[in-house]
Amino acid sequence: MKVEQIYTGCLAEAAYYIESNGEAAIIDPLRETEPYLERLKADNAKLKYVLETHFHADFVSGHLDLARKTGATIVYGPTAQPNFEAHIAKDGEELKVGNVTIVVLHTPGHTMESSTYLLRDENGKDYAIFTGDTLFLGDVGRPDLAVKSDLTREDLAGYLYDSLRNKIMPLADDVIVYPGHGAGSACGKKMSKETQGTLGQQKKVNYALRPDMTREEFIKEVTTGLVEPPQYFPKNAVMNKMGYESIDEVKKKGIHPLSVRAFKAAWEGENALVIDTRHEDEYAKGFIPGSIFIGLDGQFAPWVGALIPDLNQPILFICEPGREEEVVVRLARVGYDNPIGYLEGGFEAWKAAGEDVDTIEEVTAEEFAKIFKKEKVNVLDVRKVSEYNEQHIEGAISFPLDFINKNFSQLDRDKKYYVHCKGGYRSLIAVSILKSRGFEKLVNIRGGFDALKETDLPLSEYREQVTEL
C-alpha cells in the first residue's frame, strides 16, 4: 500500500494518491492531470476511483479530466447531485482498491454532501481518514460555504457537530488524519501549519473535538469569527458540480505569445485585464501602466479569485520566460479559463518598444518611521481584519485587500496614502489596483508590518485572535 499527500502551498490544498496491487484512487485532485498520470505510470497502476470529499469552493477539481483520461469512476458521498456521471456512494459503503478498502463516511456539516474516506489497510485495520473540509488539524471546516442551501450556517454547524462525534471521534487514536487543507486556506478559521497528524492528537488539541463540548457551544465557537468568503468560492463550487472546459483547451488558448503590438490590440479589443506576475521588486521598479500586480511567487491563485469578479474575464499576462504554462494552470485552478495570451519577451520587450512605463514609489520601514514622526500621514493597512485587530500601527486605517473593489471609493484621491501589508506582497497588489483606478499619491512600505514593528513606531496593544480569516 502506498499513500502520498500531494500538497500545493499556493492554495494550501492537499490531494492524495493511494495505490495497492496495481490499482489506485486519487482524492480531491487539482485541475491539472499530469502529476497524477505520472504517478500512475511510474507505478504501472490503473486509476479506479477519483474520490471527491465534497463540491470544493476554493479550487476547481480535476475530477472530470482525470476520469476522462483514465476511465476512472468519480465518487461522491450521499446527497451529492453532480451534473455528470458519477457514483453516489451510500454511507458506510466499501470501495476496494487493490488489497485495501476505502469506507465512505457521510460527514455533512461543511456542506451537506461532505464525506470522509476511511482507509483500511491490507489487514483490515483502520489506517487513515481523508477528511476533506470536515476536520482540519486544529480546526474544522466553515459551515457557511454551502451553495444554494436553505440551511443556515448554524444548521450546518449542528450537522458538523454530529458528524464529528458520531463518525470520526469514535475511531482509534492512532488513525492518521489527512485533511484537505492546511494553514492559509480560507476554508477554516485557524488551521495548523502541519498537514497530517493523528486523531488522538487532534482530540487533545483541536477545540472542536473537546469531549465535554455541548452542541450549542460548538455551534457558537465554529461560527464566531467568520467573515465573508472570497467572491470566487460559490462560482468554483458551481463549476465543480456542473462541469467545465478541459484544462487542455484552456492551456491551448492561454499559452499564446503576443508581440507588443498584438498585446496592445488584444488589450483594447478584448477589453482584457493585464496581470503582471513577476516578483514584486521587479514590478515596483517598472511596469506597464494600467496593469495589475499579482505575483506568481505569492498566493497567486487565491488573490486572482478574490480580486477578479468575472471568471470569464479575458486575461493577458506578463511573466518571467518559461513560466507561461504555470500562469495559465494556476489561473485555471480557480476557474479563470479565459487567458488569451502573454507578452512575448516580457516587460523588457515593452520597454524596448519605447512604450510608456510606470513605477511605484516606495520607502523602507525605517524611512517611514522618520516621516511618521515629522508629519501627519494616512496609513492603509491592507492585511486581513484579524491581522489588524491583533496589532497595528496607531492611527492606521484597516483597508483589507480582500475587499478593495468594494471599499476603494471611500478613499480620497487628493490624499497621500502609505500602504503596507505583512511582508510587502499584498500592499503592492493594492497599490497597483488603486493606481489603475486613478489614485496617484501612493507609497508602498517595503517589508510591511514585519519590518514596521521592529522600528519605534507606536503600536496598538497585542491581542491574539481566534480567527485568521
RODO-2510 file (C-alpha; in nm, 4 decimals, decimal comma):
residues 469
     n   res          X          Y          Z
     1     m     0,0000     0,0000     0,0000
     2     k     0,1250     0,3452    -0,0928
     3     v    -0,0271     0,6693     0,0422
     4     e     0,1080     1,0011    -0,0833
     5     q    -0,0020     1,3509     0,0072
     6     i     0,0343     1,5961    -0,2817
     7     y     0,0372     1,9383    -0,1167
     8     t     0,0047     2,2653    -0,3080
     9     g     0,1205     2,5602    -0,0980
    10     c    -0,0387     2,8378    -0,3047
    11     l    -0,3850     2,7012    -0,2298
    12     a    -0,2884     2,5290     0,0973
    13     e    -0,4594     2,2244    -0,0584
    14     a    -0,3874     1,8548    -0,0203
    15     a    -0,4728     1,5891    -0,2773
    16     y    -0,3997     1,2227    -0,2085
    17     y    -0,2759     0,9265    -0,4107
    18     i    -0,3442     0,5746    -0,2836
    19     e    -0,2056     0,2681    -0,4642
    20     s    -0,2330    -0,1023    -0,3879
    21     n    -0,1559    -0,4032    -0,6071
    22     g    -0,1786    -0,2143    -0,9341
    23     e    -0,4952    -0,0190    -0,8565
    24     a    -0,5164     0,3422    -0,7401
    25     a    -0,7514     0,6064    -0,6053
    26     i    -0,6964     0,9814    -0,6054
    27     i    -0,8729     1,2083    -0,3593
    28     d    -0,9550     1,5746    -0,4341
    29     p    -0,7193     1,6269    -0,7307
    30     l    -0,6283     1,9717    -0,8587
    31     r    -0,7251     2,0801    -1,2102
    32     e    -0,4088     1,9686    -1,3925
    33     t    -0,3856     1,5945    -1,4557
    34     e    -0,0136     1,5443    -1,5350
    35     p     0,1113     1,4956    -1,1754
    36     y    -0,1378     1,2151    -1,1197
    37     l    -0,0893     1,0494    -1,4569
    38     e     0,2868     1,0449    -1,3970
    39     r     0,2412     0,8667    -1,0637
    40     l     0,0117     0,6092    -1,2195
    41     k     0,2616     0,5454    -1,4976
    42     a     0,5532     0,5121    -1,2544
    43     d     0,3602     0,2538    -1,0514
    44     n     0,2129     0,0854    -1,3596
    45     a    -0,1204     0,1304    -1,1839
    46     k    -0,4750     0,1753    -1,3123
    47     l    -0,6830     0,4552    -1,1617
    48     k    -1,0029     0,3014    -1,0324
    49     y    -1,1596     0,5914    -0,8418
    50     v    -1,1465     0,9710    -0,8242
    51     l    -1,2863     1,0382    -0,4774
    52     e    -1,4329     1,3808    -0,4074
    53     t    -1,4914     1,4767    -0,0444
    54     h    -1,7407     1,7492    -0,1493
    55     f    -1,8051     2,0185    -0,4086
    56     h    -1,4988     2,2317    -0,3451
    57     a    -1,5370     2,6087    -0,3279
    58     d    -1,1749     2,7240    -0,3169
    59     f    -1,0454     2,5477    -0,6292
    60     v    -1,1671     2,3673    -0,9398
    61     s    -1,1033     1,9967    -0,9018
    62     g    -0,9510     1,7806    -1,1758
    63     h    -1,2055     1,5025    -1,1408
    64     l    -1,3611     1,5373    -1,4865
    65     d    -1,0403     1,5476    -1,6926
    66     l    -0,8828     1,2746    -1,4812
    67     a    -1,1814     1,0425    -1,5191
    68     r    -1,1996     1,1133    -1,8920
    69     k    -0,8311     1,0312    -1,9441
    70     t    -0,8189     0,7178    -1,7280
    71     g    -1,1689     0,5703    -1,7308
    72     a    -1,1854     0,6002    -1,3504
    73     t    -1,5166     0,6352    -1,1680
    74     i    -1,5878     0,9658    -0,9936
    75     v    -1,7263     0,9086    -0,6440
    76     y    -1,9185     1,1451    -0,4165
    77     g    -2,0838     1,0799    -0,0853
    78     p    -2,4586     1,0678    -0,0189
    79     t    -2,6878     1,3550    -0,1299
    80     a    -2,4443     1,4864    -0,3960
    81     q    -2,6163     1,5705    -0,7248
    82     p    -2,3452     1,6389    -0,9836
    83     n    -2,4326     1,7313    -1,3407
    84     f    -2,2203     1,4481    -1,4826
    85     e    -2,1817     1,0738    -1,4468
    86     a    -2,0595     0,9758    -1,1009
    87     h    -2,1146     0,7081    -0,8398
    88     i    -2,3060     0,8451    -0,5411
    89     a    -2,1920     0,6207    -0,2600
    90     k    -2,4028     0,5153     0,0368
    91     d    -2,2966     0,5915     0,3918
    92     g    -2,0729     0,3046     0,5036
    93     e    -2,0194     0,1731     0,1516
    94     e    -1,6881    -0,0063     0,0967
    95     l    -1,4738     0,0510    -0,2125
    96     k    -1,1940    -0,1932    -0,2958
    97     v    -0,8620    -0,0637    -0,4302
    98     g    -0,6165    -0,3488    -0,4772
    99     n    -0,5753    -0,5111    -0,1352
   100     v    -0,7080    -0,2162     0,0660
   101     t    -1,0582    -0,0922     0,1453
   102     i    -1,1931     0,2626     0,1466
   103     v    -1,5073     0,3185     0,3528
   104     v    -1,7328     0,6142     0,2708
   105     l    -1,8368     0,8006     0,5856
   106     h    -2,1049     1,0637     0,5250
   107     t    -1,9998     1,3629     0,7370
   108     p    -2,2270     1,6570     0,6497
   109     g    -2,1683     1,9981     0,8019
   110     h    -1,9161     2,1861     0,5924
   111     t    -2,1563     2,1049     0,3082
   112     m    -2,4365     1,8520     0,3064
   113     e    -2,2633     1,6089     0,0689
   114     s    -1,9311     1,6288     0,2595
   115     s    -1,7834     1,2854     0,3182
   116     t    -1,4751     1,1410     0,4837
   117     y    -1,2906     0,8435     0,3362
   118     l    -1,1631     0,5861     0,5846
   119     l    -0,8716     0,3770     0,4548
   120     r    -0,8317     0,0236     0,5894
   121     d    -0,5012    -0,1498     0,5192
   122     e    -0,4413    -0,4971     0,3767
   123     n    -0,5167    -0,6493     0,7179
   124     g    -0,8467    -0,4662     0,7580
   125     k    -0,7093    -0,2219     1,0201
   126     d    -0,8285     0,1385     1,0185
   127     y    -0,5234     0,3272     0,8905
   128     a    -0,6189     0,6829     0,7944
   129     i    -0,9066     0,9201     0,7304
   130     f    -0,9143     1,1664     0,4416
   131     t    -1,1363     1,4314     0,5891
   132     g    -1,1647     1,6932     0,3151
   133     d    -1,3018     2,0061     0,4822
   134     t    -1,4799     1,8234     0,7641
   135     l    -1,1826     1,8081     1,0008
   136     f    -0,8581     2,0024     0,9738
   137     l    -0,5601     1,9913     1,2059
   138     g    -0,6523     2,2348     1,4824
   139     d    -0,9805     2,3341     1,3212
   140     v    -1,2896     2,2235     1,1291
   141     g    -1,4438     2,3356     0,8022
   142     r    -1,6513     2,6512     0,7812
   143     p    -2,0285     2,5903     0,7872
   144     d    -2,1085     2,8937     0,5710
   145     l    -1,9910     2,7884     0,2238
   146     a    -2,2688     2,5582     0,1036
   147     v    -2,4036     2,6657    -0,2361
   148     k    -2,7783     2,7274    -0,2740
   149     s    -2,8553     2,5768     0,0627
   150     d    -3,1714     2,6630     0,2517
   151     l    -2,9868     2,5771     0,5710
   152     t    -2,8321     2,8435     0,7933
   153     r    -2,4700     2,8259     0,8975
   154     e    -2,5944     2,7347     1,2447
   155     d    -2,7903     2,4432     1,0956
   156     l    -2,4806     2,3214     0,9116
   157     a    -2,2659     2,3626     1,2238
   158     g    -2,5115     2,1380     1,4047
   159     y    -2,4722     1,8706     1,1365
   160     l    -2,0949     1,9069     1,1649
   161     y    -2,1107     1,8538     1,5411
   162     d    -2,2994     1,5270     1,4880
   163     s    -2,0663     1,4127     1,2091
   164     l    -1,7551     1,4631     1,4190
   165     r    -1,8957     1,2910     1,7240
   166     n    -2,0757     1,0042     1,5535
   167     k    -1,8425     0,9217     1,2649
   168     i    -1,4914     1,0469     1,3399
   169     m    -1,4295     1,0688     1,7156
   170     p    -1,5190     0,7002     1,7769
   171     l    -1,2271     0,5931     1,5564
   172     a    -0,8985     0,4801     1,7137
   173     d    -0,6488     0,7411     1,8304
   174     d    -0,3718     0,6065     1,6062
   175     v    -0,5707     0,6691     1,2876
   176     i    -0,3867     0,9229     1,0705
   177     v    -0,5770     1,2405     0,9804
   178     y    -0,5161     1,3628     0,6263
   179     p    -0,7071     1,6930     0,5855
   180     g    -0,7997     1,8754     0,2672
   181     h    -0,6230     2,1965     0,3676
   182     g    -0,3600     2,3474     0,5937
   183     a    -0,2832     2,6951     0,7286
   184     g    -0,3518     2,9717     0,4795
   185     s    -0,6755     2,8339     0,3394
   186     a    -0,9941     3,0379     0,3805
   187     c    -1,1937     2,7143     0,4273
   188     g    -1,1280     2,7221     0,8018
   189     k    -1,0568     2,9830     1,0673
   190     k    -0,7250     2,8892     1,2213
   191     m    -0,5629     2,5731     1,0923
   192     s    -0,2357     2,4211     1,1997
   193     k     0,0695     2,4521     0,9748
   194     e     0,1130     2,0745     0,9898
   195     t    -0,0533     1,8845     0,7082
   196     q    -0,1038     1,5470     0,8765
   197     g    -0,1440     1,4186     1,2317
   198     t    -0,3248     1,1567     1,4358
   199     l    -0,6814     1,1563     1,5577
   200     g    -0,5630     1,1086     1,9154
   201     q    -0,3552     1,4230     1,8932
   202     q    -0,6488     1,6169     1,7480
   203     k    -0,8716     1,5043     2,0326
   204     k    -0,6244     1,6732     2,2672
   205     v    -0,5569     1,9992     2,0807
   206     n    -0,8485     2,0685     1,8451
   207     y    -1,1071     2,2936     2,0131
   208     a    -1,3879     2,1385     1,8075
   209     l    -1,3220     1,7875     1,9431
   210     r    -1,3459     1,8661     2,3142
   211     p    -1,5325     1,5692     2,4655
   212     d    -1,7364     1,7854     2,7052
   213     m    -1,8440     2,0346     2,4389
   214     t    -2,2183     2,0817     2,4037
   215     r    -2,3853     2,1209     2,0677
   216     e    -2,4677     2,4858     2,1482
   217     e    -2,1067     2,5613     2,2482
   218     f    -1,9789     2,4012     1,9293
   219     i    -2,2155     2,5990     1,7073
   220     k    -2,1172     2,9255     1,8758
   221     e    -1,7422     2,8625     1,8562
   222     v    -1,7462     2,7369     1,4968
   223     t    -1,9477     3,0345     1,3717
   224     t    -1,7573     3,3008     1,5674
   225     g    -1,5013     3,4981     1,3669
   226     l    -1,6315     3,4087     1,0213
   227     v    -1,6063     3,6774     0,7542
   228     e    -1,7499     3,6980     0,4051
   229     p    -1,5854     3,4243     0,1952
   230     p    -1,3841     3,5141    -0,1164
   231     q    -1,6171     3,6027    -0,4026
   232     y    -1,4988     3,3182    -0,6267
   233     f    -1,5892     3,0416    -0,3789
   234     p    -1,9533     2,9881    -0,4821
   235     k    -1,8552     3,0159    -0,8506
   236     n    -1,5929     2,7401    -0,8177
   237     a    -1,8397     2,5205    -0,6295
   238     v    -2,0845     2,5548    -0,9189
   239     m    -1,8112     2,4636    -1,1706
   240     n    -1,7221     2,1543    -0,9681
   241     k    -2,0864     2,0497    -0,9594
   242     m    -2,1914     2,1398    -1,3130
   243     g    -1,8727     2,0732    -1,5140
   244     y    -1,6154     2,2815    -1,7008
   245     e    -1,3920     2,3039    -2,0074
   246     s    -1,0922     2,0698    -2,0285
   247     i    -0,7737     2,2293    -1,8963
   248     d    -0,6004     2,1154    -2,2153
   249     e    -0,8192     2,3560    -2,4134
   250     v    -0,7573     2,6350    -2,1618
   251     k    -0,3812     2,5878    -2,1961
   252     k    -0,4001     2,5807    -2,5751
   253     k    -0,5760     2,9164    -2,5751
   254     g    -0,3743     3,0840    -2,2978
   255     i    -0,0162     2,9867    -2,3788
   256     h    -0,0183     3,2195    -2,6751
   257     p     0,2741     3,4610    -2,7348
   258     l     0,1848     3,8133    -2,8467
   259     s     0,4104     4,0855    -2,9814
   260     v     0,3889     4,4267    -2,8157
   261     r     0,1649     4,5454    -3,0976
   262     a    -0,0636     4,2387    -3,0798
   263     f    -0,0682     4,2593    -2,6988
   264     k    -0,1883     4,6215    -2,7113
   265     a    -0,4500     4,5355    -2,9719
   266     a    -0,5842     4,2452    -2,7654
   267     w    -0,5875     4,4603    -2,4514
   268     e    -0,8080     4,7181    -2,6183
   269     g    -1,0071     4,4950    -2,8496
   270     e    -1,0928     4,2262    -2,5939
   271     n    -1,1335     4,4654    -2,3000
   272     a    -0,8808     4,2425    -2,1246
   273     l    -0,7259     4,2697    -1,7799
   274     v    -0,3448     4,2710    -1,7737
   275     i    -0,1826     4,0862    -1,4840
   276     d     0,1887     4,1226    -1,4162
   277     t     0,3057     3,8056    -1,2392
   278     r     0,6720     3,8962    -1,1892
   279     h     0,8349     3,9369    -0,8459
   280     e     0,7155     4,2422    -0,6540
   281     d     1,0615     4,4010    -0,6601
   282     e     1,0687     4,3880    -1,0393
   283     y     0,7170     4,5233    -1,0714
   284     a     0,7865     4,8208    -0,8420
   285     k     1,0888     4,9225    -1,0498
   286     g     0,8864     4,9378    -1,3706
   287     f     0,5571     4,8134    -1,5110
   288     i     0,3020     4,8693    -1,7851
   289     p     0,0628     5,1495    -1,6802
   290     g    -0,2786     5,0026    -1,6018
   291     s    -0,1511     4,6515    -1,5326
   292     i    -0,2288     4,4799    -1,2024
   293     f     0,0402     4,3098    -0,9962
   294     i    -0,0369     3,9611    -0,8634
   295     g     0,2967     3,7861    -0,8255
   296     l     0,3279     3,4216    -0,9180
   297     d     0,5572     3,3547    -0,6214
   298     g     0,2912     3,4520    -0,3660
   299     q    -0,0629     3,3194    -0,3161
   300     f    -0,1330     3,3916    -0,6800
   301     a    -0,4473     3,1872    -0,7463
   302     p    -0,6403     3,2825    -0,4286
   303     w    -0,5736     3,6517    -0,4878
   304     v    -0,6823     3,6273    -0,8502
   305     g    -1,0007     3,4634    -0,7209
   306     a    -1,0591     3,7205    -0,4509
   307     l    -0,9994     4,0240    -0,6708
   308     i    -1,1289     3,9483    -1,0231
   309     p    -1,5096     3,9267    -1,0121
   310     d    -1,5698     3,7690    -1,3544
   311     l    -1,4381     3,4163    -1,4138
   312     n    -1,4781     3,4780    -1,7881
   313     q    -1,2699     3,7968    -1,7848
   314     p    -1,0233     3,7940    -2,0782
   315     i    -0,6764     3,7981    -1,9211
   316     l    -0,3424     3,8987    -2,0707
   317     f    -0,0323     3,8425    -1,8641
   318     i     0,3342     3,9263    -1,8252
   319     c     0,5639     3,6683    -1,6682
   320     e     0,9219     3,5526    -1,6437
   321     p     1,0269     3,3487    -1,9503
   322     g     0,9447     2,9803    -1,9107
   323     r     0,6598     3,0301    -1,6626
   324     e     0,3794     3,0839    -1,9135
   325     e     0,2174     2,7439    -1,8616
   326     e     0,2415     2,7819    -1,4845
   327     v     0,0427     3,1057    -1,5017
   328     v    -0,2328     2,9505    -1,7142
   329     v    -0,2585     2,6381    -1,4975
   330     r    -0,2763     2,8371    -1,1759
   331     l    -0,5469     3,0618    -1,3211
   332     a    -0,7435     2,7514    -1,4220
   333     r    -0,7129     2,6046    -1,0729
   334     v    -0,9538     2,8727    -0,9536
   335     g    -1,1749     2,8784    -1,2623
   336     y    -1,0261     3,1586    -1,4722
   337     d    -1,0427     2,9837    -1,8061
   338     n    -1,0101     3,2806    -2,0387
   339     p    -0,6413     3,3796    -2,0552
   340     i    -0,5850     3,4936    -2,4146
   341     g    -0,2077     3,5286    -2,4320
   342     y     0,1123     3,6663    -2,2853
   343     l     0,3578     3,9413    -2,3801
   344     e     0,6367     3,7771    -2,5795
   345     g     0,9702     3,8954    -2,4418
   346     g     0,8019     4,0174    -2,1255
   347     f     0,8336     4,3644    -1,9777
   348     e     1,1756     4,4096    -2,1405
   349     a     1,0115     4,3870    -2,4846
   350     w     0,7625     4,6541    -2,3806
   351     k     1,0415     4,8880    -2,2716
   352     a     1,2484     4,8174    -2,5840
   353     a     0,9488     4,9150    -2,7974
   354     g     0,9567     5,2604    -2,6363
   355     e     0,6160     5,2218    -2,4688
   356     d     0,5177     5,4152    -2,1540
   357     v     0,6393     5,2752    -1,8221
   358     d     0,5252     5,3486    -1,4669
   359     t     0,6936     5,2859    -1,1273
   360     i     0,5857     5,2532    -0,7644
   361     e     0,7121     5,4987    -0,5035
   362     e     0,8478     5,3044    -0,2057
   363     v     1,0031     5,3691     0,1352
   364     t     1,1639     5,1366     0,3884
   365     a     1,0107     5,0854     0,7317
   366     e     1,2889     5,2960     0,8867
   367     e     1,2293     5,5799     0,6412
   368     f     0,8580     5,5679     0,7094
   369     a     0,9139     5,5779     1,0861
   370     k     1,1011     5,9078     1,0431
   371     i     0,8253     6,0501     0,8205
   372     f     0,5624     5,9383     1,0744
   373     k     0,7300     6,1439     1,3476
   374     k     0,7551     6,4587     1,1353
   375     e     0,4135     6,4839     0,9731
   376     k     0,0556     6,3596     0,9846
   377     v     0,0274     6,0636     0,7478
   378     n    -0,2511     5,8430     0,6141
   379     v    -0,1652     5,4761     0,6538
   380     l    -0,3579     5,1979     0,4799
   381     d    -0,3139     4,8583     0,6431
   382     v    -0,4281     4,6109     0,3752
   383     r    -0,3898     4,2981     0,5872
   384     k    -0,6940     4,0999     0,6925
   385     v    -0,9132     4,2461     0,9668
   386     s    -0,7970     3,9699     1,2029
   387     e    -0,4321     4,0688     1,1484
   388     y    -0,5139     4,4353     1,2021
   389     n    -0,7046     4,3571     1,5239
   390     e    -0,4134     4,1535     1,6538
   391     q    -0,1790     4,4549     1,6294
   392     h    -0,1360     4,7580     1,4067
   393     i     0,0285     5,0987     1,3795
   394     e    -0,1584     5,3529     1,5891
   395     g    -0,3862     5,5542     1,3628
   396     a    -0,3611     5,3183     1,0638
   397     i    -0,6783     5,2595     0,8619
   398     s    -0,7888     4,8982     0,8242
   399     f    -0,8348     4,8555     0,4486
   400     p    -0,8193     4,4813     0,3744
   401     l    -0,7086     4,3862     0,0250
   402     d    -0,9817     4,1195     0,0167
   403     f    -1,2479     4,3898    -0,0183
   404     i    -1,0601     4,6627    -0,2062
   405     n    -1,3029     4,6528    -0,5004
   406     k    -1,5887     4,7409    -0,2632
   407     n    -1,4064     4,9933    -0,0480
   408     f    -1,1772     5,1952    -0,2761
   409     s    -1,4457     5,4644    -0,3218
   410     q    -1,4026     5,5541     0,0481
   411     l    -1,0541     5,6889    -0,0259
   412     d    -0,9721     6,0473    -0,1253
   413     r    -0,7727     6,0806    -0,4480
   414     d    -0,6256     6,4097    -0,3230
   415     k    -0,4692     6,2484    -0,0145
   416     k    -0,1359     6,0716     0,0019
   417     y    -0,1512     5,7155     0,1356
   418     y     0,1276     5,4998     0,2718
   419     v     0,0318     5,1362     0,2154
   420     h     0,1555     4,8227     0,3931
   421     c     0,0675     4,4582     0,4496
   422     k     0,2612     4,1934     0,6428
   423     g     0,5621     4,1469     0,4180
   424     g     0,5147     4,3558     0,1034
   425     y     0,3309     4,1300    -0,1431
   426     r    -0,0310     4,2299    -0,0757
   427     s     0,0431     4,6014    -0,0415
   428     l     0,1888     4,6083    -0,3913
   429     i    -0,1246     4,4375    -0,5252
   430     a    -0,3315     4,7049    -0,3511
   431     v    -0,1189     4,9906    -0,4846
   432     s    -0,1372     4,8531    -0,8392
   433     i    -0,5180     4,8257    -0,8223
   434     l    -0,5569     5,1754    -0,6790
   435     k    -0,3227     5,3196    -0,9424
   436     s    -0,5281     5,1519    -1,2145
   437     r    -0,8318     5,3298    -1,0679
   438     g    -0,6717     5,6720    -1,0858
   439     f    -0,5041     5,7077    -0,7455
   440     e    -0,1570     5,8610    -0,7832
   441     k    -0,0430     5,9636    -0,4343
   442     l     0,0534     5,6179    -0,3118
   443     v     0,3672     5,4984    -0,1358
   444     n     0,4397     5,1314    -0,0714
   445     i     0,6174     5,0473     0,2558
   446     r     0,8745     4,7782     0,1810
   447     g     0,8870     4,4861     0,4227
   448     g     0,5378     4,5555     0,5570
   449     f     0,4328     4,5185     0,9199
   450     d     0,7057     4,2634     0,9864
   451     a     0,9588     4,5430     0,9304
   452     l     0,7483     4,8238     1,0789
   453     k     0,7092     4,6553     1,4182
   454     e     1,0885     4,6434     1,4500
   455     t     1,1016     5,0258     1,4492
   456     d     0,9934     5,2572     1,7321
   457     l     0,6549     5,3320     1,5762
   458     p     0,3632     5,3351     1,8248
   459     l     0,1667     5,0108     1,8032
   460     s    -0,1683     4,9021     1,9404
   461     e    -0,1766     4,6513     2,2245
   462     y    -0,1224     4,2938     2,1047
   463     r    -0,4377     4,0762     2,1125
   464     e    -0,4262     3,7181     1,9905
   465     q    -0,7110     3,6422     1,7508
   466     v    -0,9385     3,3380     1,7341
   467     t    -0,9505     3,3546     1,3566
   468     e    -0,7117     3,4099     1,0683
   469     l    -0,9863     3,4923     0,8193
***
